[in-house]
Structures are given as C-alpha cells and as structure tokens.
Amino acid sequence: MATQLEHCEIAPPNGKVTELTLPLTFFDIPWLYFHPIQRLLFYEFPCSKAYFMDTIIPSLKESLSLTLKHYIPLAGNILCPLSGEKPVLRFVFQDSVPLIIAESNEDFNNLTANYARDADQFHPFVPELPPPKEEAQFKIIRAFCLQVTLFPDHGLCLGFTNHHAIGDASSIVGFIKAWASISKLAGDSQLIEAKSLPCFDRSVVKDPRGIADMYWNQMKNFKFLSSSLHLPTNKVRATYILHQTDIQKLKDSLLARKPGLVHPSSFVVTIAYVWTCLVKSGHGNGEKVDPDESEYFSFAVDCRARMNPPVPANYFGNCIGGAIVIKKHQELIEKDGFFNAAESIAEMIRIKVNNKDEMMKGAENWLREFGDLVGKRLLSVAGSPKFDLYDADYGWGRPKKLEAVSIDGEDSISLCKSRDSEGGLEIGLSLPRTKMDAFAALFSSGLGFYQMKFSTPINTTAFFGFNNPYNLLSEFLHCDVQYCLFNWSLFLF
C-alpha cells in the first residue's frame, strides 16, 4: 500500500516553446492501443519524512521542470481527432506532467529482492495515466506521469508510466537519465555540453510508401479501452541473474554444437536459455501443448541506424521494428531445445537485423504480422542491455533494483544489465506461482548441473550415458521438472 501525500502538476519552465505539434509516424501509430509502459527504480537512501518533503521533493520538482524544457512532448497529450484523422502529439503552454508524492511502510528489502514476490504489491508505486478526456474535436490522452514514494528510513522509489505511442525505450530512458543528471548536478549545463539533447524532427523518418496512412486506415475504427491492469494478477515477480561466466559457458556449449554460428551474442544465448526453460516449465504447470504447435519469440529492433537515410541516435519517438522467431513446441522441449532456439535467434539477427536492407523490408505488413500473434504462444522482451538504468543516479547513488511492472499484463520478460555482476544480465519474470516454481527449478538447476566441477576427470559415457561433455546441458534441459528437483549433490565427489 502507498499513502498519497501530494498530487501536483509539473510544467516546463516558461520559455520559447509555447506550442509544439508532432505527427505520429508509422513507428508510433501501432502503439496507440498498447498498454502503458511502467517502470520502477528503487534507491536505498535512508531518510526521514521531513527530509524527504523539505529537501528531496523540492529538488526533484525543480530538476523535473528543467528536464521537461528539453523533453517538451512528455508534458503534452496525444490528440485523436473525432473526425477520424491521424492522431498527433501536441504540447501547449501550461501543459504538464502529473506527479504523485507518496509514502509506504511496505518491506523495502522484500520489494528489492530477487526471489518470487506477489506481483500485485508493486502496483501502488507506479502511477496510472489519467483517463482520456473528450472535447469537441479531440479525444485527449495524457502521455506521461510520475510517482515518488518514500519508504521511511529505508529508501525511495521512482515510478514512471508512459504511453508507448510517445516514444520507445531509447527515448524514455534518455529522459530518465537526463533527469537524474540534472537532479544530481543541480543544472543542465553538462547535458547541453554533451550535445545529448533529444531530436523531435519527425521529417527524419522517411515514409515514401505512406505506411503511416496504411496503418491508420486499419486502426482508426478501433476503440480505446481502459489501460488499467485488473488486479489481482495472480502472479509472482522474480529476477534471475546470468553471470558472465554462465553466459560464456552457454556460448561455448552452443559453438561446440553449432560451430557454424558467427559469434553468438549474450542476448542470443540468454534468450534461448530463458525461452526453452519457460516452454518446459509449462509442463510442470500442467500445460498440455500439441508438439506441432508453434512457439513465437519476438523482439524489438532499434531502426534508427537501419533507416535510409539513418535517423539520428538522439531521435525522440518510436523508431523500432520487430523480428519474429518461430519454432515448433517439440523443437524447444527436446534435448536440443536450447541449441535449436539459439540457432534460430542468431540466424534471424544475422539475416534480418544486421542487414540494413532486410530490416525495413515489408514494414507495411508489420501491423498485420504482429496482430496475427494475438492469442498465440508468444514470448517477447521488454527492455534491453543497451539501456543501463542502473547508472541513473539522482544524487542518492545507483538504483538498488529495477522492475518492469508492465510485464505483469503480457507474455513478456524484462532484460537489462546486471547491477552487481559485471558482464551479467538480469531477467525479470511475472508468472503464476506454480509456473514460476517450475521455471526456477529448470533455470538454476540446469546451470548448476552444467557447471559442476569434478575433482578428477570422469568417463562421461559411462557416468552419464553420452560421450560429448557439451551434451550435459542439453540432456539436463530435456528432463522434466520433477527430475530437476532431484538433489544433484548426489553426483558430487
């Protein structure tokens, strides 16, 4: 629970920009009906309520207003003309960002742990976008809102909620880091000197085929639904860490089995491992799936450098495409499941993602292709190791924990750099309790078995029944969940 102490609106300081209207590009329009994106950053910073209200909050308000001067669209609204014309993003003088100040006596250490906790307990710390308003000519949708929550004598939590149509992760993370820098350094001079200010020029996104019009013609008759996630979610939330040594062993195993792959990335082996563990964990949760049923994995691709001509790296808005990997259920649950998944993901990246001409080919079909995935067995990824929010220091040190709350409402995992493990990755999951337990058994025991160190060389053929040490992982991952719970210490010498 969180008790609201204050609700206020923070506007950019009075300046030259009194009105700004931005059209939505074909990258923005598909996200109009998508649920809001919600992130939490927890900071271990023990302080009293008096210090929080008298010192921290005034500083955050001032730095937020100064940051919004450079990120004007976040204070604006999405305007959907009732006439059926394409929506626009508009800021006018006195538009602002809602900011909630709150206090909670929830267990801070529990909230910032990695083990499975009730997912619902995180929702009081992320603000909800105000409901849309309807005026004579427009439906008006707020774009962004914030919440700061005090855990007395323990720490703080910053909650961010944004409508996806205003910007992708690169854009929103850019704002979060800019706000952190301005808050910590008490000014924006360093931000200006670094020439890292965002670009809002929509003309840099070329659309000669009129894809934005195609998309809008398909979507304009849809109705906006409530963006609130219905509670209880009946899920638990947990974080899993793959250390650099874990990732390297997965890479070594993959290259031993698939020597033709070109330098598989940490992303490839991490996602392949998590995907196969998730698919297998369904069996421990009582799922019955036809072996020939398709499993889908989709991931976002930053298209800024893949456009012709390229879009500036500091472009603020959406500029992401998607890639889809399809495997049969049986291909992921069999003993070579990890290798099958990794090979397919690596090949998709090689053929499409790393090929500038291929990435944007068929963009006019993206809306239909991803719409066809609704109701399918789909896994997607929220976040990216490219965007390191663990270095967002507002003057209270590095965050203790990042949580992507919006994955509670979808079949998605979060992915980011590990806070404490150099070269490692953090994977966030939100699942029903029984499936989370099954996944945890596969994830941890699988790595543990693969990494077992024997004091003397052994005959793997005689001991394990197969003759390639690199098969250890795949043989283990072929086991069912009950077998995973077996005490592997019996094998240790």
C-alpha positions in Angstrom: 0.0 0.0 0.0 1.0 3.6 -0.6 -0.5 6.7 1.0 -0.7 9.7 -1.3 0.9 12.8 0.3 0.5 15.2 -2.6 -0.6 15.4 -6.2 0.8 18.1 -8.4 1.4 19.0 -12.0 5.0 19.9 -13.1 5.3 22.1 -16.2 8.4 23.0 -18.2 9.7 26.5 -17.3 8.3 29.4 -19.3 10.4 29.6 -22.5 10.4 30.0 -26.2 8.3 26.8 -26.8 4.7 27.6 -26.2 3.2 25.1 -28.6 4.6 22.0 -30.4 2.6 19.6 -32.6 4.2 16.4 -33.8 2.6 14.0 -36.2 2.7 10.3 -35.3 4.9 8.3 -37.7 4.3 4.7 -38.8 6.6 3.7 -35.9 4.3 5.4 -33.4 0.8 4.5 -34.7 0.9 0.8 -33.9 1.3 1.6 -30.2 -1.8 3.7 -29.8 -3.8 0.9 -28.3 -0.9 -0.7 -26.4 -0.9 -0.8 -22.6 1.2 1.9 -20.8 4.8 1.1 -20.0 5.6 1.1 -16.3 9.0 1.1 -14.7 10.2 1.3 -11.1 13.6 2.4 -9.8 14.3 1.7 -6.2 17.0 3.6 -4.3 18.5 2.6 -1.0 18.7 6.0 0.7 17.5 6.1 4.3 15.9 9.4 5.2 13.2 10.9 7.3 9.8 12.0 6.0 10.7 15.6 6.9 13.9 15.5 4.9 12.0 13.8 2.0 9.3 16.5 1.9 11.5 19.5 2.7 14.7 18.7 0.6 14.3 15.9 -1.8 10.9 16.7 -3.3 11.5 20.4 -3.9 14.8 19.4 -5.7 13.1 16.8 -7.8 10.3 19.2 -8.8 12.8 21.8 -9.9 15.0 19.4 -11.8 12.0 17.7 -13.4 10.7 21.1 -14.7 14.1 21.9 -16.1 14.4 18.5 -17.7 11.0 18.9 -19.3 12.3 22.0 -21.0 14.3 19.6 -23.2 11.7 16.9 -23.3 8.6 19.0 -24.1 6.5 16.2 -25.7 6.3 14.3 -22.3 4.3 17.2 -20.9 1.9 17.1 -23.9 -1.0 14.9 -24.9 -2.0 12.6 -27.7 -4.8 14.2 -29.6 -7.1 11.8 -31.6 -9.4 13.9 -33.9 -13.0 12.7 -33.6 -13.2 13.3 -37.4 -11.0 10.2 -37.9 -7.9 12.0 -39.0 -4.5 10.7 -37.8 -3.6 11.5 -34.2 -0.9 14.0 -33.3 1.2 14.6 -30.2 0.7 18.2 -29.0 2.1 20.4 -26.3 0.6 23.8 -25.5 1.5 26.4 -22.9 0.7 25.2 -19.3 0.6 21.5 -20.2 2.3 19.5 -17.5 3.2 16.1 -16.1 1.2 14.6 -13.2 3.5 13.9 -10.2 2.3 11.9 -7.2 4.2 12.1 -3.9 3.5 9.1 -1.7 4.7 7.2 1.4 4.7 3.4 2.1 5.5 1.2 5.0 5.9 -1.9 2.8 9.0 -4.0 3.3 11.7 -2.2 1.2 14.1 -5.2 1.3 11.4 -7.6 0.1 10.5 -5.3 -2.8 14.1 -5.1 -3.9 14.8 -8.8 -3.6 15.2 -11.2 -6.5 13.1 -14.1 -5.1 9.4 -14.5 -6.1 7.0 -12.0 -4.5 3.4 -11.2 -5.1 3.3 -9.1 -8.3 0.4 -7.0 -7.0 2.3 -5.4 -4.3 4.3 -3.3 -6.8 1.4 -1.6 -8.4 0.8 1.0 -5.7 4.2 2.6 -6.7 3.5 3.1 -10.4 1.1 6.0 -11.3 -1.8 5.4 -13.7 -2.2 7.7 -16.7 -5.3 9.8 -16.1 -8.4 8.6 -18.2 -8.8 10.1 -21.6 -10.9 13.3 -21.9 -13.2 14.1 -24.8 -13.6 17.6 -26.1 -15.5 19.0 -29.0 -12.9 17.9 -31.6 -10.5 15.6 -29.9 -10.1 12.7 -27.6 -7.2 13.8 -25.4 -4.8 11.2 -23.9 -2.2 12.0 -21.4 1.3 10.9 -22.4 3.3 10.6 -19.2 3.1 10.6 -15.4 5.4 10.1 -12.4 5.3 9.0 -8.8 7.9 9.3 -6.0 7.4 7.1 -3.0 9.2 7.3 0.4 10.0 4.2 2.4 10.9 6.0 5.7 14.4 5.3 6.9 14.9 2.8 4.0 14.8 4.4 0.6 12.9 5.8 -2.3 11.1 4.6 -5.4 10.6 6.4 -8.7 7.7 5.2 -10.8 7.4 6.0 -14.5 4.4 5.4 -16.7 4.3 6.4 -20.3 2.0 5.9 -23.3 4.1 3.8 -25.7 3.0 6.0 -28.7 5.1 8.9 -27.4 8.4 7.1 -27.5 10.4 3.8 -27.3 12.8 2.7 -24.6 15.7 4.7 -26.1 13.6 7.9 -25.8 12.2 7.3 -22.3 15.5 6.0 -20.8 17.1 9.1 -22.3 14.7 11.3 -20.3 15.2 9.3 -17.1 19.0 9.7 -17.3 18.7 13.4 -18.2 16.5 14.0 -15.2 19.0 12.1 -13.0 21.9 14.1 -14.3 20.1 17.4 -13.8 19.0 16.4 -10.3 22.4 15.3 -9.2 24.4 18.1 -10.7 21.7 20.8 -10.0 21.6 22.0 -13.6 21.5 21.1 -17.3 24.9 22.6 -18.4 26.5 19.1 -18.6 23.6 17.8 -20.6 23.8 20.7 -23.1 27.6 20.5 -23.3 27.4 16.8 -24.1 25.1 17.6 -27.0 22.8 14.8 -25.9 19.6 16.7 -26.2 16.7 14.9 -28.0 15.7 15.5 -31.5 11.9 15.8 -32.3 12.1 16.4 -36.0 9.6 13.9 -37.5 10.8 14.6 -41.0 13.9 12.4 -40.4 11.6 9.4 -40.5 11.1 8.9 -44.2 7.8 7.3 -45.3 7.7 7.4 -49.1 5.3 4.4 -49.2 2.7 6.1 -46.9 2.9 3.3 -44.3 1.5 5.7 -41.6 -1.7 6.1 -43.6 -1.9 2.4 -44.2 -1.6 1.7 -40.5 -4.1 4.4 -39.5 -6.7 3.1 -42.1 -6.5 -0.3 -40.4 -6.7 1.1 -36.8 -8.9 4.2 -36.9 -12.1 2.3 -36.1 -10.7 0.6 -33.0 -11.9 1.8 -29.6 -9.7 2.9 -26.8 -10.0 0.6 -23.9 -9.1 1.1 -20.2 -5.4 1.0 -19.7 -5.6 -0.2 -16.1 -4.4 -3.7 -15.4 -7.0 -5.7 -13.5 -5.9 -6.8 -10.0 -5.3 -9.3 -8.7 -2.9 -10.5 -11.3 -2.5 -13.9 -9.6 1.2 -13.7 -10.5 4.5 -13.5 -8.7 7.5 -11.5 -9.8 11.1 -12.7 -9.7 14.5 -11.8 -11.1 17.1 -14.2 -12.3 20.8 -13.4 -12.9 23.0 -14.9 -15.6 26.6 -14.1 -14.7 29.2 -13.5 -17.3 30.6 -17.0 -16.6 27.2 -18.5 -17.1 26.8 -16.7 -20.4 30.2 -17.8 -21.6 29.5 -21.4 -20.8 26.3 -21.2 -22.8 28.2 -19.7 -25.7 30.9 -22.3 -25.6 28.2 -25.0 -25.5 26.4 -23.5 -28.4 29.5 -23.1 -30.5 30.6 -26.7 -29.8 27.2 -28.0 -31.0 26.7 -25.3 -33.8 30.3 -24.4 -34.9 29.0 -22.6 -38.0 27.3 -19.8 -35.9 29.2 -16.5 -36.0 30.0 -15.2 -32.6 26.6 -15.7 -30.8 25.8 -12.8 -28.6 25.0 -12.7 -24.9 21.4 -11.7 -26.0 21.1 -14.9 -28.2 22.2 -17.4 -25.6 20.3 -15.7 -22.7 17.0 -15.5 -24.6 17.4 -19.0 -25.9 18.0 -20.4 -22.4 15.1 -18.5 -20.9 12.8 -19.3 -23.7 13.4 -23.0 -23.5 13.2 -23.1 -19.7 9.8 -21.2 -19.9 8.4 -23.6 -22.5 9.5 -26.6 -20.5 8.1 -25.1 -17.3 4.6 -25.2 -18.7 4.7 -29.0 -18.4 5.4 -28.7 -14.7 2.4 -26.3 -14.5 0.1 -28.9 -16.1 0.0 -27.4 -19.6 -0.9 -29.7 -22.5 0.5 -28.5 -25.7 0.5 -30.2 -29.1 4.1 -31.0 -30.1 3.5 -29.4 -33.5 2.0 -26.1 -32.1 4.1 -23.1 -32.9 6.0 -21.1 -30.3 6.8 -17.5 -31.2 9.6 -15.2 -29.9 9.5 -11.6 -30.9 12.0 -8.8 -30.1 12.3 -5.1 -30.8 15.0 -3.8 -33.1 16.2 -0.2 -33.0 15.8 1.1 -36.6 17.5 4.5 -36.2 20.7 3.3 -37.9 18.8 0.9 -40.2 16.7 3.6 -42.0 17.7 5.1 -45.3 18.9 7.7 -44.6 19.7 6.9 -40.9 17.7 8.6 -38.2 19.7 10.5 -35.6 20.6 8.4 -32.5 19.0 11.1 -30.2 15.7 11.0 -32.1 12.8 11.1 -29.6 9.9 9.0 -30.5 9.4 5.4 -31.6 11.8 4.0 -34.1 11.7 0.3 -33.6 10.8 -2.6 -35.8 10.3 -6.2 -34.8 11.7 -9.7 -35.6 9.8 -12.9 -35.1 11.3 -16.4 -34.5 9.1 -19.4 -34.9 9.8 -22.9 -33.6 7.6 -26.0 -33.1 6.9 -26.7 -29.4 8.6 -30.1 -29.7 11.8 -28.4 -31.0 12.1 -26.4 -27.8 11.3 -29.2 -25.3 13.6 -31.8 -26.8 17.1 -32.3 -25.5 18.5 -29.9 -28.2 15.9 -27.2 -27.4 18.4 -24.6 -26.3 20.6 -25.2 -29.3 17.6 -25.1 -31.7 16.3 -21.8 -30.2 19.8 -20.2 -30.1 20.5 -21.1 -33.7 17.2 -19.6 -34.9 17.6 -16.4 -33.0 21.2 -16.0 -34.1 20.2 -16.6 -37.8 17.3 -14.1 -37.5 19.8 -11.5 -36.3 22.3 -12.3 -39.0 19.9 -12.4 -41.9 17.5 -9.6 -40.9 18.6 -7.5 -38.0 22.2 -7.0 -39.1 21.1 -6.4 -42.8 20.1 -2.8 -43.2 18.2 -3.6 -46.4 16.3 -6.5 -45.0 15.2 -5.0 -41.7 12.8 -2.4 -43.2 11.6 -4.7 -46.0 7.9 -5.4 -45.7 7.4 -2.7 -43.0 3.9 -2.1 -44.4 3.0 -5.6 -43.2 4.2 -5.3 -39.6 0.9 -4.3 -38.2 -0.8 -7.4 -39.6 2.0 -9.7 -38.8 2.1 -8.8 -35.2 -1.6 -8.7 -35.0 -1.7 -12.3 -36.1 0.3 -13.2 -33.0 -2.5 -12.2 -30.6 -3.7 -15.3 -28.8 -0.6 -17.4 -29.9 2.1 -18.8 -27.6 4.3 -15.7 -27.8 7.2 -14.6 -25.7 8.6 -11.0 -26.1 11.2 -8.9 -24.4 10.8 -5.6 -22.6 14.0 -3.5 -22.2 17.5 -4.1 -23.4 21.0 -4.4 -22.0 21.8 -1.4 -24.3 19.9 0.9 -21.8 21.5 0.8 -18.4 19.2 2.3 -15.9 21.4 1.2 -13.1 23.6 4.2 -13.7 20.7 6.7 -13.3 22.0 8.4 -10.1 19.8 11.3 -8.8 22.2 12.0 -6.1 21.3 9.0 -4.0 23.7 6.5 -5.6 22.9 3.8 -8.1 19.5 2.2 -8.0 19.2 -0.9 -5.9 16.6 -2.5 -8.2 14.8 -2.0 -11.5 11.4 -3.5 -12.0 9.5 -3.6 -15.3 6.0 -3.7 -13.9 4.2 -3.7 -17.2 5.2 -7.3 -18.0 2.5 -8.3 -15.5 0.0 -7.8 -18.2 1.7 -9.7 -21.1 3.7 -12.7 -22.1 7.0 -10.9 -21.8 10.2 -10.9 -19.9 12.4 -7.9 -18.9 16.1 -7.8 -19.7 18.8 -5.4 -18.5 22.4 -5.3 -17.4 23.0 -6.8 -14.0 23.5 -4.3 -11.3 26.2 -6.2 -9.4 27.6 -8.8 -11.9 29.9 -7.3 -14.4 29.0 -8.6 -17.9 25.9 -10.3 -16.5 22.3 -9.9 -17.3 19.1 -9.6 -15.2 15.9 -11.4 -16.4 12.6 -10.3 -14.9 9.6 -12.6 -15.0 6.0 -12.4 -13.9 4.2 -15.7 -13.8 1.7 -17.8 -11.9 3.3 -19.3 -8.8 3.4 -22.9 -10.0 4.9 -22.0 -13.3 7.5 -19.7 -11.6 8.5 -22.6 -9.3 8.9 -24.9 -12.3 10.9 -22.3 -14.2 13.2 -21.6 -11.2 14.0 -25.3 -10.9 14.9 -25.6 -14.5 16.8 -22.3 -14.7 19.0 -22.7 -11.6 19.5 -26.5 -11.6 20.2 -26.6 -15.3 23.1 -24.1 -14.9 24.3 -25.7 -11.8 24.4 -29.2 -13.4 26.2 -27.8 -16.5 28.8 -26.0 -14.4 29.6 -28.9 -11.9 33.3 -29.2 -11.3 34.6 -32.7 -10.8 37.8 -33.1 -8.8 39.0 -35.8 -11.3 38.3 -36.4 -15.0 35.4 -38.9 -15.5 34.2 -41.1 -18.3 31.1 -39.2 -19.3 30.0 -42.1 -21.5 29.9 -44.5 -18.6 28.8 -42.0 -16.0 26.1 -40.0 -17.9 25.4 -42.3 -20.8 26.6 -39.9 -23.6 30.0 -39.2 -24.9 30.1 -35.4 -25.5 30.6 -33.2 -22.4 28.7 -30.4 -24.2 25.6 -32.6 -24.1 25.4 -32.2 -20.4 23.3 -29.1 -20.6 21.0 -30.3 -23.3 20.5 -33.7 -21.6 19.6 -31.9 -18.4 17.2 -29.5 -20.1 15.4 -32.4 -21.6 14.5 -33.6 -18.1 11.0 -32.9 -16.7 10.5 -30.5 -13.8 10.2 -33.2 -11.1 13.6 -34.6 -12.2 15.0 -31.1 -12.0 14.2 -31.0 -8.3 16.3 -34.1 -7.7 19.3 -33.5 -5.3 22.2 -33.1 -7.7 24.6 -33.2 -4.9 24.5 -37.0 -5.0 26.7 -36.7 -8.1 29.4 -34.6 -6.4 32.6 -36.3 -5.3 
